[in-house]
Amino acid sequence: MTAMTSEEKHVSRRGCLKSKWARILLAVLVFIVLCAAIIPAVVVTTLRKKNSMGPKSKVFVPLYVYPAPGAWTPLENVISAHPDVNFTVVINPGNGPGPNSLPDANYTREIPVLASYTNVRLLGYVHTSYAQRNISLVRKDIETYAAWPTESSNSDLAVRGIFFDEAPQQYSAQSLTYLQNLTDLVKELKGFGSNGFVVHNPGAVPDSRYLASADSTVVFEGTYNSFQERQGANLFTDIPDSNRTQLCAVIHSVPDTVEGSELRGLVKESRKVVDELYITHLSTDYYASFGSKWTEFVDLMAA
């Protein structure tokens, strides 16, 4: 075997060094590429978790605003802006459907506009006086709403269920039978579509035996301060025989200082508890107009 000259040995060592540094450089480049691919994904995932608003909820709207031209525009604007957000909207022409077979011209003009949106479910207002109102009068109100499409010859002049206000909170077998009979009627009448939707509003957490007789129940209707107290007492999460898809909350009189991150926190915590939610900063006539933070609230519901 011929011995290598000193020059050949030097060249060989240089080749080894080049090969070694090439491998190191390649490893560094691979590491950088992997970091570039993985770290942003981890950061994005972390930020998404941090910014998550929790489960989606529907916007619940007690629309006791008389539909003069333009009066419902603030609602129509957010419905159009957020096609992926579902809205449950309660209309109340006259403490119920009103004395006539059809509501007045302003209602007959505006109701079909709301009904045309695929992300809107309209409900008609009916009060029960805590299951003490004559049930024949309640049935008449329900049947009047159901007949609107036929009476008007307009299939879009329609609601898709009933919002029963002043529902009982304390249990009695008689009250449960009363409510169940009304729910059965709503489900049977074709004027409400294939499956009329029923909401009860006791305004507070009712006896859990009532929950099955409605599709949704308003377990809170009151001020921001009261909601904070009851939320802190876990009165909503501890409701027996229920889950959040059956529950609704209406929070009014929110202080004007609750905005930005604080309002975001309120919406986020509320969405954990209920499937339908309404929040307004108005402290008077809170269902007769739209508050200053109305658009911000709906934007947060869309997040």
Stockholm file with secondary structure:
# STOCKHOLM 1.0

chainA/1-303         MTAMTSEEKHVSRRGCLKSKWARILLAVLVFIVLCAAIIPAVVVTTLRKKNSMGPKSKVFVPLYVYPAPGAWTPLENVISAHPDVNFTVVINPGNGPGPNSLPDANYTREIPVLASYTNVRLLGYVHTSYAQRNISLVRKDIETYAAWPTESSNSDLAVRGIFFDEAPQQYSAQSLTYLQNLTDLVKELKGFGSNGFVVHNPGAVPDSRYLASADSTVVFEGTYNSFQERQGANLFTDIPDSNRTQLCAVIHSVPDTVEGSELRGLVKESRKVVDELYITHLSTDYYASFGSKWTEFVDLMAA
#=GR chainA/1-303 SS CCCCCHHHHHHHHHHHHHHHHHHHHHHHHHHHHHHHHHHHHHHHHHHHHHHCCCSCCEEEEEECCCCCTTTTHHHHHHHHHCTTSCEEEEECSSSSSCSSSSCCHHHHHHHHHHHTCTTEEEEEEEECTTTTSCHHHHHHHHHHHHHHHHHHTCTTSCCSEEEEESCCCSCCHHHHHHHHHHHHHHHHCGGGCSSCEEEEECSSCCCGGGGGGSSEEEEEEEEHHHHHHHHHTTTTTTCTTCCGGGEEEEEECCCTTCCTHHHHHHHHHHHHHCSEEEECCCSSSTTSSCCTTHHHHHHHHHC
#=GC SS_cons         CCCCCHHHHHHHHHHHHHHHHHHHHHHHHHHHHHHHHHHHHHHHHHHHHHHCCCSCCEEEEEECCCCCTTTTHHHHHHHHHCTTSCEEEEECSSSSSCSSSSCCHHHHHHHHHHHTCTTEEEEEEEECTTTTSCHHHHHHHHHHHHHHHHHHTCTTSCCSEEEEESCCCSCCHHHHHHHHHHHHHHHHCGGGCSSCEEEEECSSCCCGGGGGGSSEEEEEEEEHHHHHHHHHTTTTTTCTTCCGGGEEEEEECCCTTCCTHHHHHHHHHHHHHCSEEEECCCSSSTTSSCCTTHHHHHHHHHC
//
